[in-house]
Amino acid sequence: MIVSSEQLLFENRDLANPQARVQAMVKRGELIPLKRGLFETDVNTPGFVLASNMLGPSYLSFEYALSFYGMIPERVSTYTSAVCGRNKTIEYKNRFGVFTYRDVPEKVFAYYYTRELSGDRPYLIASREKALCDQLSTISPIRGINDFREYLFDGMRLDEDIFEELDFTKIRRIAPMYHRTNLYQLVRLIDKEER
């Protein structure tokens, strides 16, 4: 369970030094620091469950979600999440792993992510389509459609069978909201593939 410093201090307000109690709980391993002012009580909690609680609103996306869905062959150990309005990349490292948060445009933020459960713990993750769009929005523009296709399937090593299963309607809906060359190229590629 995730708890904040404020919550812990309030619960221990009757003690002479509630801060010392919190520090003792950390030393005993009853509280595992996630970031300043935020703790987890269960050492066995999977990192992906913690990601959207450490900085919000956010949802897992980019490389982590692409790997999670088997769209790329690489195993990704950094929990990459999307946020909006931060204007910078934010990173936290703790016992559970490395957590990275990158901006996506505000207009597109609310589309196509879902609340899932790991046991009884909820987490937020982008759909396959949204994760692909988020990832492509972060790389340098690729101008030619053939170069773009080569990057997608040889550079990123995106699984072509999974790509064919994607809901292209979702991609067509959100791609223009990014205002990025690569997302326009993705729509062009989809149009070309469907002919």
N, C-alpha and C positions, 0 to 999 in steps of 0.2 A: 504494500500500500504506500502511496506517495503522501508525504506530510511536509508541511512548510514550517519554517522556524517560528512564524507567528502563531501557528496552531500549537506547536509544542510549548512555546513560552506561555500561551494562554492556559493550556492544560496543567502546567506546573507553576502557575502564578502564586500559589500559596506557599511555595518554597522561598527561603531567604535568597537563594541564587539560582533561579531557573535556568540561566545560561550554562552554569556549571553542570547541571543535570543533563542538558542536551549534549554537552561535550563528553560527559561520561558515557552516555548511550552510544555515541560515535566510537569511542575507544573500545567499548565492549562489542562492537559490531552489530548492535541492535538497530542502528541507523547508518545507512550508507549514503554519503554525500553524492548528489547528482550535479548540483551547481550551487552557488551561494544561495543559502536560504531554502534549499529543497533537498529532501531526503527520501530514500526508499527503505522500506522495512524488510523486504524479502530479497535475500542475496541471489535467489534462483530465478528472479524475474527476467524474462528475455528483454534484451535492449530495445527491440522494435516496439515493445509495449510502452516504453518510457518516452519515446521520441516526441510524440505530440503533447506530452505533459510538461516537458522541460522548457519549451518555448512555443507559445501559441498566439493566435491560432496557427496550426501547421498540420501537414499530413506527409507521410512517407512518400517519396517520389524519386525521380532521377534514377541514378544507377542502382540504388538499393531496390526500388520497386521493379525495375527491369530484370534484375537478377532473381528477385523473389518470384516473379512470374515465369522464369525460365526463358525470357526473351533474349538474353545475352548469356553466353556460356560462363563468364567469369563469376566467381563467388565474391560478393561485395561485403566487406566487413564494416564499412562506415555506414551509419544510419543517416542517409541523406533525405532531408525534408524540405518542403516548399513552404515559404512564408510570403507575406506581401508587406510592403511599406517599410522594410528595414534598410534598403539601399546598400547593404553590405552582406558579406558572408559571415555567419556567426558559427563558432565551433566550440563544443564542450567535450572534454575528455574526463572519463571517470571509470570506475571499476567495471561498468557494464559495456564500455566501448567508446567509440568516437562518434559524436553527433554533429552533423553539419546542416546548416539552414541557409538556403539560398532564396532570393527573391524571385517571384513570378508576378506578372502584371495583375493588378487588382481586379480588372475586368474578368480574368480567367480563373482567379483563385477558387471561387465557389463551385466550379463545375467538376463533376466526375471524380469525386473521391468518396469512399464509403467508410462506415464504421464497422469494424470486424471484431471478433472476440478471439482471444487466446486464453482458453480456460474461461475464467470469469472476468478477465481483464480486457477492456476495450482498447483499440488502437485505430488510427485513421490512416488509410492508404489510398493512393491514386489508383484509378483504373489503369489498365494496360495502355489505353489510348492516351490518357492524360500524362502518364509517366514518360511515354515516348515524346510527346510534345514538349513537356518540361525539359527533358534532357536535350533535345535538339535546340531549344531556345538558348542554351548556355554555351554552345560552341561557335567558333568563328563561321561567318557566312560561307556557304559553298554555292558557287554561281551556276555551274552547268548541271543540268538534270542527270547526265550520265555520271559525272563526278559525285553528285549527291547520292545516286543509287549505289555507286561503288563504296562510298563512305558508310552508308547504312548497312549493307550486307557483308562488306569485307573489312571495313575499318571498325565499326561497332560490333560486327559479327551478329547482327540481329537475325534471329531465327525466321527464315522466309515463310515457313508453314504457319507460325504464329502470326506473322504480319498479315498473311492472307485472311486470317480469322478475325482480325480487328474490325470494330464497328467504324467504318469509314465516315459514316454520318456524324459521329461524335467528333472525329478529327476535323472534318470540314466545318463544323460549327465553331470550334474553339481556336483553330489554327490562326485565322486572321486577327484574333484578339491579342496575339503576342506581338504583332508588328515586327516579325523577324523573317529575314530572307529564308532561313532553313524551313520555317513552317509553311511558307508559300511554296517552296520546292516540294515539301511533303505532299501537299494537295495536288500539285502538278504531277508528281509521280503516281499518286493514287488514280488520278484521272487517266493517265497514260496506261496504267496496268489494267484498268477496267474496260478499255476499248476492245 
